[in-house]
Amino acid sequence: MDKIAFIQLSLAMIIVGTIGFFSRLSGLPSMELVFIRCVSAALFLAAYWFFSGRYKKEKWGKREVPIIVLGGVLLVLNWILFFASFEHTAITIVISIYNLAPIIVLVISWIFLKAPIQGLGLLSVILAFIGSLFTSGLTLETMHRGQSFIGPLDAAVAAFFYAFVILTGKKIRRASPYAVTLIQTLTGVVMLFPFVDYSLYTQLTLSEWFYSIVTGVVHTGIVYLLFYGGIRRLKVTTVSALTYLDPLVAILIDILISGFIPSRLQIFGIVVIFVALSYTLFNHQSKQAAKTARPHSKY
């Protein structure tokens, strides 16, 4: 095993696991936070892409550019809903539901891509659905008390958008991961520019500016460099296993620092989702990895 690649990917997943915590400290609503993330990530990746000389080796396919831009639109919508979900519910719940994206990819593959349905795959989908219901913490009693379902719903729709980001990524064969990410973050800047409330930025403290910019430079720029630097030199099973570090770190931070205490049913739901993900991450990914052009970082 390539130890450096193992450390790179492990570090990337650990950093990603802190993004929910950082987003809450940014002091920004989801759209304004995503805009700052896109701007800072684009500047960082453009500088790296240029000064590293990678732009000289870039190979472009005219047919790929619209697909990359479409992926960028889906990615930005995914980010907006992902961060919005943190405003309404606990990080642990958001992360658990959001990680249903690989299972959504599996379902889409069955329905639209005519992929063969396997017994274990169908069981994983059923388990994931049941787990997400328990994890959301919503029951008839809590809904009667007026508990909001907006947070869990935002997380679920964000997972849906991310599933389509994965599928569009499979169509990209020539452009480098750095070029793809740069184009997609620039797409986010153009897409959100007319809708952002710029007055909110004038109210930020220095610490809130720090946390906001970190979500772009570190959680997007540096994570992508570590992520793509690691996955190419590791086995798919190793990559799949290391992806569990992300939700694990997020849940630990939420419990130990944010003080979230999940109920027994929510703990059961989280465990059920992880069991369901085990199938998609270890079995489905191992079969499809060779066909996947360039996988995206989840966040």
Salt bridges, closest charged atoms under 4 A:
ASP2 OD2 - ARG233 NE 2.86
GLU141 OE2 - ARG145 NH1 3.12
ASP246 OD2 - LYS298 NZ 2.82
